Amino acid sequence: MSSLYRIAFAAALASLPVPQAGAETLAAINPAGEKLYKSACVVCHASGVANAPSLGDKQAWSPFIAQGTDALLATVLKGKGAMPPRGGSAADESTLRAAVEFMMAASR
């Protein structure tokens, strides 16, 4: 995907509503996670591109959530299938963890 297309696609998808977990659950999560989701992860996780589990799809996320945050973060850091290492972002590990936590909370 060209970077211009990716930027336009991400901007369009970022305007979509994000499924909401309990307010107390999301309030405890670093807000940088939602920001990273909206700027990078949304490209695939809003629509299920390349079998990425869509944000908010409890059934699709259930096996990933069962693995725990550390296992999911390890997958994000290394990449998997079509997902590049670090989700194609330059985010640091703590921001990537926050994005994983945000996506897990929004998909419970």
N, C-alpha and C positions, 0 to 999 in steps of 0.2 A: 504494500500500500504506500503510495507516495506520501511524503510528509505533509504536503499541502492538503491532500485529501484527508489524511488522518486528523489534522488540526480542525478542519471544517466539520468532519464527522464527530469528533470529540466535542466540539462546541455545541453542535445540535443535540447530541445525546445528553450533555451536561444540563441542558434545560429541562430534561424529563424529570418527573417527580421521583424521588428516592423512596423505596419502601421504608416504612418507619417501624423500628423496634420500640420497646418501651422507652419513654423519655429518660428514665433513670439509667437505663442500660447505655444509651447513646451518649448521655451526658458524661459518663465516666470514661469515655473513649477520647483519645487525643483528636481534636478537630482536624489536625493535619491529615488524618486518615481519609476523611470524607473529601477533603480538598484534593488529595492525590487520586482517589477514586474518580472524581469528576474530571480530572485533567488527563488521566492515562488509562486507568482500568476500565472505565466506562465504555471504551471503544469496543471491547469484546464482551464484557460482563453485563451490558445492558441488553444485548440482543442474542447472546449465546453463540457468537462467532467461534468457529473451530471447537465446538463442544465446551466452551467455557460456561460454567454454571451461571445462569442469570441471577443478578442481585435480587434477593427476595424470594427465590424459588426454594422453599424449605426442603422439598424432596431432593432436588439436585444437590443442595449444600449439605444435607444430612451426613453423608459419609465423610465429607471433608471436615466438617465441624467435629465429628467423632475423633478425628486424628489429632485434634488440638492445634492451638496457635503455633507452637514451635515447629510442628511438622509442616504446617502450611507455609510458614515463613521460610523454611528451608527450601520448599518447592519454588516459592517466588524468587528466592535468591539465585537458585540454579536455573530456573526456567523449566518448562515441561511442554512437550509437544510443540504447538505453534506459539506458546507464550515464551517470549525471550526472557533471559535473565533479568531480574529486577522489574519484570513487567514492561520492559522497554523504557524505563525511566532512569533518571540519574539520582533518584531519591536515596537518602541514607537509610541504614537499617532500621532505625527507630521510626521513621516515617512509613517505611514499608510495613513494619509491624502494626502501626496504627491503621493503615489501610486494610490489612488482613482482619484486624479486630473489628473495624467498621463494617466490612463486608459480612463477617460472621454474625455480628449482632443484628444486622439488617435482614439476615436470611434465617434467623431462628424462628 
